[in-house]
Amino acid sequence: SLMAALDWTYQRLSLPERWLFLQLGLFKMAVTLPTLSELVAGTELEHADLSYLLGRLVGTSLLTREPGPGSPRYRLL
């Protein structure tokens, strides 16, 4: 089932990837890297490589990257 596939994928994420994935769920629309940088300020991920983590989430197909003017935008599926 779809839920089983999503659960399987989520269980294979690292802790920082899981945390970022859950934070992305706070947004109804696509979000930019600068916005995410503000979101993680003062957290354990403040100095994390967000570009890398976002790339990993895109690679798992849990997240899409939308090119556009300015910064690319990231959206949960």
N, CA and C atoms as a LAMMPS dump frame, in Angstrom:
ITEM: TIMESTEP
0
ITEM: NUMBER OF ATOMS
231
ITEM: BOX BOUNDS ff ff ff
-5.0000000000000000e+02 5.0000000000000000e+02
-5.0000000000000000e+02 5.0000000000000000e+02
-5.0000000000000000e+02 5.0000000000000000e+02
ITEM: ATOMS id mol type element x y z
1 1 1 N 0.835 -1.192 0
2 1 2 C 0 0 0
3 1 3 C 0.879 1.254 0
4 2 1 N 0.27 2.354 -0.321
5 2 2 C 0.995 3.627 -0.343
6 2 3 C 1.508 3.993 1.045
7 3 1 N 0.677 3.793 2.055
8 3 2 C 1.106 4.121 3.423
9 3 3 C 2.299 3.272 3.847
10 4 1 N 2.303 2.018 3.484
11 4 2 C 3.422 1.137 3.829
12 4 3 C 4.691 1.598 3.128
13 5 1 N 4.572 2.03 1.881
14 5 2 C 5.74 2.515 1.138
15 5 3 C 6.287 3.797 1.763
16 6 1 N 5.394 4.707 2.145
17 6 2 C 5.832 5.95 2.79
18 6 3 C 6.496 5.659 4.131
19 7 1 N 5.905 4.759 4.899
20 7 2 C 6.479 4.396 6.195
21 7 3 C 7.853 3.76 6.017
22 8 1 N 7.982 2.877 5.053
23 8 2 C 9.263 2.211 4.763
24 8 3 C 10.33 3.246 4.428
25 9 1 N 9.973 4.212 3.579
26 9 2 C 10.923 5.257 3.185
27 9 3 C 11.29 6.122 4.383
28 10 1 N 10.296 6.537 5.153
29 10 2 C 10.541 7.391 6.317
30 10 3 C 11.465 6.7 7.315
31 11 1 N 11.276 5.427 7.555
32 11 2 C 12.093 4.687 8.517
33 11 3 C 13.559 4.632 8.104
34 12 1 N 13.841 4.815 6.838
35 12 2 C 15.215 4.763 6.346
36 12 3 C 15.906 6.125 6.325
37 13 1 N 15.186 7.171 6.71
38 13 2 C 15.786 8.505 6.777
39 13 3 C 16.66 8.62 8.019
40 14 1 N 17.692 9.452 7.921
41 14 2 C 18.493 9.772 9.105
42 14 3 C 17.659 10.665 10.024
43 15 1 N 18.086 10.82 11.254
44 15 2 C 17.345 11.693 12.182
45 15 3 C 17.24 13.124 11.666
46 16 1 N 18.332 13.742 11.153
47 16 2 C 18.187 15.094 10.61
48 16 3 C 17.223 15.151 9.422
49 17 1 N 17.227 14.126 8.571
50 17 2 C 16.297 14.096 7.436
51 17 3 C 14.859 13.979 7.924
52 18 1 N 14.631 13.162 8.937
53 18 2 C 13.284 13.025 9.503
54 18 3 C 12.804 14.347 10.081
55 19 1 N 13.675 15.006 10.832
56 19 2 C 13.296 16.275 11.461
57 19 3 C 12.934 17.299 10.392
58 20 1 N 13.766 17.404 9.354
59 20 2 C 13.499 18.366 8.288
60 20 3 C 12.211 18.007 7.553
61 21 1 N 11.999 16.737 7.29
62 21 2 C 10.772 16.285 6.63
63 21 3 C 9.541 16.712 7.435
64 22 1 N 9.584 16.516 8.739
65 22 2 C 8.455 16.905 9.589
66 22 3 C 8.251 18.414 9.598
67 23 1 N 9.343 19.179 9.577
68 23 2 C 9.224 20.64 9.555
69 23 3 C 8.614 21.117 8.245
70 24 1 N 8.943 20.442 7.157
71 24 2 C 8.38 20.81 5.857
72 24 3 C 6.867 20.628 5.84
73 25 1 N 6.364 19.741 6.679
74 25 2 C 4.929 19.53 6.777
75 25 3 C 4.181 20.725 7.347
76 26 1 N 4.899 21.678 7.916
77 26 2 C 4.268 22.886 8.456
78 26 3 C 3.823 23.843 7.36
79 27 1 N 4.352 23.664 6.151
80 27 2 C 4.091 24.594 5.055
81 27 3 C 3.052 24.023 4.098
82 28 1 N 2.051 24.841 3.755
83 28 2 C 1.045 24.426 2.78
84 28 3 C 1.558 24.595 1.358
85 29 1 N 2.517 25.482 1.191
86 29 2 C 3.05 25.768 -0.136
87 29 3 C 4.52 25.384 -0.178
88 30 1 N 5.094 25.474 -1.37
89 30 2 C 6.521 25.197 -1.533
90 30 3 C 7.325 26.23 -0.751
91 31 1 N 8.512 25.838 -0.317
92 31 2 C 9.338 26.689 0.537
93 31 3 C 10.749 26.762 -0.045
94 32 1 N 11.424 27.891 0.18
95 32 2 C 12.776 28.081 -0.342
96 32 3 C 13.819 27.727 0.718
97 33 1 N 15.038 27.53 0.263
98 33 2 C 16.146 27.245 1.174
99 33 3 C 16.346 28.376 2.187
100 34 1 N 16.298 29.659 1.767
101 34 2 C 16.438 30.723 2.777
102 34 3 C 15.359 30.666 3.867
103 35 1 N 14.144 30.323 3.498
104 35 2 C 13.077 30.199 4.499
105 35 3 C 13.368 29.052 5.452
106 36 1 N 13.832 27.932 4.911
107 36 2 C 14.186 26.795 5.766
108 36 3 C 15.353 27.133 6.678
109 37 1 N 16.298 27.916 6.188
110 37 2 C 17.436 28.331 7.017
111 37 3 C 16.959 29.121 8.224
112 38 1 N 15.962 29.983 8.012
113 38 2 C 15.387 30.739 9.13
114 38 3 C 14.672 29.8 10.101
115 39 1 N 14.004 28.797 9.563
116 39 2 C 13.257 27.848 10.391
117 39 3 C 14.174 27.077 11.331
118 40 1 N 15.353 26.692 10.854
119 40 2 C 16.238 25.859 11.672
120 40 3 C 17.182 26.678 12.546
121 41 1 N 17.164 27.995 12.421
122 41 2 C 18.031 28.833 13.257
123 41 3 C 17.743 28.546 14.729
124 42 1 N 18.797 28.311 15.48
125 42 2 C 18.653 28.039 16.9
126 42 3 C 18.309 26.595 17.232
127 43 1 N 18.29 25.724 16.228
128 43 2 C 18.017 24.303 16.465
129 43 3 C 19.285 23.494 16.219
130 44 1 N 19.18 22.197 16.431
131 44 2 C 20.324 21.315 16.195
132 44 3 C 20.758 21.314 14.731
133 45 1 N 19.87 21.675 13.843
134 45 2 C 20.195 21.676 12.41
135 45 3 C 20.69 23.023 11.91
136 46 1 N 20.923 23.948 12.822
137 46 2 C 21.333 25.292 12.412
138 46 3 C 22.57 25.258 11.524
139 47 1 N 23.505 24.381 11.799
140 47 2 C 24.745 24.337 11.023
141 47 3 C 24.784 23.147 10.065
142 48 1 N 23.649 22.513 9.872
143 48 2 C 23.582 21.368 8.959
144 48 3 C 23.625 21.847 7.513
145 49 1 N 24.007 20.962 6.629
146 49 2 C 24.006 21.244 5.198
147 49 3 C 22.591 20.992 4.679
148 50 1 N 21.767 22.035 4.713
149 50 2 C 20.372 21.881 4.314
150 50 3 C 20.245 21.479 2.854
151 51 1 N 21.13 21.976 2.006
152 51 2 C 21.077 21.599 0.589
153 51 3 C 21.239 20.089 0.442
154 52 1 N 22.163 19.527 1.205
155 52 2 C 22.382 18.075 1.169
156 52 3 C 21.145 17.33 1.665
157 53 1 N 20.603 17.762 2.806
158 53 2 C 19.429 17.093 3.367
159 53 3 C 18.236 17.185 2.419
160 54 1 N 18.043 18.351 1.812
161 54 2 C 16.947 18.506 0.856
162 54 3 C 17.155 17.596 -0.348
163 55 1 N 18.391 17.516 -0.814
164 55 2 C 18.703 16.632 -1.932
165 55 3 C 18.4 15.181 -1.609
166 56 1 N 18.699 14.776 -0.382
167 56 2 C 18.405 13.401 0.04
168 56 3 C 16.893 13.153 0.059
169 57 1 N 16.123 14.135 0.547
170 57 2 C 14.669 13.975 0.571
171 57 3 C 14.094 13.948 -0.84
172 58 1 N 14.643 14.755 -1.736
173 58 2 C 14.223 14.713 -3.141
174 58 3 C 14.552 13.334 -3.718
175 59 1 N 15.717 12.809 -3.377
176 59 2 C 16.134 11.498 -3.865
177 59 3 C 15.238 10.358 -3.409
178 60 1 N 14.577 10.526 -2.283
179 60 2 C 13.659 9.495 -1.787
180 60 3 C 12.256 9.67 -2.355
181 61 1 N 12.049 10.72 -3.118
182 61 2 C 10.749 11.058 -3.717
183 61 3 C 9.715 11.493 -2.687
184 62 1 N 10.161 11.894 -1.496
185 62 2 C 9.244 12.46 -0.511
186 62 3 C 9.055 13.958 -0.733
187 63 1 N 9.931 14.529 -1.52
188 63 2 C 9.985 15.971 -1.72
189 63 3 C 10.263 16.235 -3.192
190 64 1 N 9.692 17.31 -3.721
191 64 2 C 10.012 17.717 -5.085
192 64 3 C 10.731 19.057 -5.048
193 65 1 N 11.577 19.269 -6.039
194 65 2 C 12.301 20.535 -6.192
195 65 3 C 11.729 21.231 -7.409
196 66 1 N 11.243 22.453 -7.213
197 66 2 C 10.631 23.219 -8.286
198 66 3 C 11.55 24.372 -8.657
199 67 1 N 12.188 24.299 -9.834
200 67 2 C 13.03 25.419 -10.241
201 67 3 C 12.152 26.627 -10.552
202 68 1 N 12.727 27.774 -10.446
203 68 2 C 11.985 28.983 -10.735
204 68 3 C 12.888 30.182 -10.591
205 69 1 N 12.327 31.357 -10.751
206 69 2 C 13.142 32.557 -10.564
207 69 3 C 13.602 32.654 -9.11
208 70 1 N 14.836 33.022 -8.924
209 70 2 C 15.377 33.096 -7.565
210 70 3 C 15.712 31.711 -7.058
211 71 1 N 15.474 31.483 -5.793
212 71 2 C 15.793 30.194 -5.167
213 71 3 C 14.798 29.123 -5.589
214 72 1 N 15.279 27.878 -5.763
215 72 2 C 14.329 26.791 -6.019
216 72 3 C 13.414 26.606 -4.817
217 73 1 N 12.256 26.031 -5.08
218 73 2 C 11.278 25.803 -4.025
219 73 3 C 11.123 24.299 -3.822
220 74 1 N 10.861 23.914 -2.58
221 74 2 C 10.717 22.508 -2.219
222 74 3 C 9.311 22.272 -1.689
223 75 1 N 8.722 21.163 -2.138
224 75 2 C 7.34 20.849 -1.759
225 75 3 C 7.229 19.36 -1.436
226 76 1 N 6.486 19.064 -0.368
227 76 2 C 6.188 17.663 -0.055
228 76 3 C 5.257 17.11 -1.119
229 77 1 N 5.356 15.822 -1.359
230 77 2 C 4.452 15.195 -2.331
231 77 3 C 3.049 15.148 -1.804
